[in-house]
Amino acid sequence: MDEGVEFLLSKGKTIDAIDLCLRNEKDKGTSAKKAKGILFESLWHLSPFGISPIDRKKTDKLLSCSNRISLDENELEEVRYNSHLPRES
């Protein structure tokens, strides 16, 4: 599954990669964490912070994926730690 996800990400198919993670029935916990990491990392990279225009279509698709992913505070901190998301002070 990891190879498939990485392949989809390398082709810019973020939504498909998240969907593949969420469909993995063998290791739901690990796959859900991977999906969350991809989702938050992608949203972070789409955030313009005044530098470039936002891709609204892709952002809307990613946000619709987020409705299928639950995240508690510990998981959010883990995603922050393993990505480029800013950490709370």
N, C-alpha and C positions, 0 to 999 in steps of 0.2 A: 504494500500500500504506500509506503514512504516514497518509493521510486516513482510511482504514479503521481503522487502529490507534487513531488519535486519537478517532474516533467511538466505537469500542468502549470506550475508556477513559472518555470523557465519560458513557457510559451505565452505568459501573460494572462492565463486563464485562472484568475484568482477565485472567482465564484465557483468554478468547477472543482478546484482543489479543495475548497471548504466543503462543498457537497460530498466529495469523495471521502473526506475525513468523517463527516457526519453519518455516512452510510456504512461505515465499518462496524460490523456487529461483533467481531472477534475481540477487540480491545477498545471498548467504548470510551473508557476513561482517558487513555492516552490520545486517542483520536480526537476526542472533544477538546483536550488541551491544545493539540496541534491546530485545530480549527479556530480556536479562540486566539491563539498567537498569530495566525495568518490574518484573521479579521482585524485585530487591533493594529498590527504592523501596517497593514494596507491602509487602514483609515488614517493612521499617523502620517504615512507618506502622501496621502491625498490632501492633508490639511495644508492650506497655502500659507498661512501666517503672513499674508500680505506680499508674498514673494511671487507666486504664480497663480493663474486662474485655477479654480477647483473644477474637477471633472464631476459634475453633478450626477450624471448618469451612473457612473461607476460607484460613486458614493452612495446613491440611493440603493443600488443593488447590494452593496456591502451592508448597509443598515438593515435591509430586509432580511439578510442572512442572520443578523444579530438577534432577530426575534426568535430564532430557533436555538440560540445558545444562552445558557444560564451561566452566570459568573458570580462567585462570592468574593468577598474582600481578599481572602488569602490567594485565590486564583488570580485576581487582578494584580496583586503585588508580584506574583510569580511571573505574570506576563510582562509587567513593567521591567522586572529584573532581567528577563531574557530577551528584551527587545530594546528599541531606542525610545520607548515612551518615557516621558519625564516621571520621576518618582515624587511622591508627596513628601514634604519635609515635616 
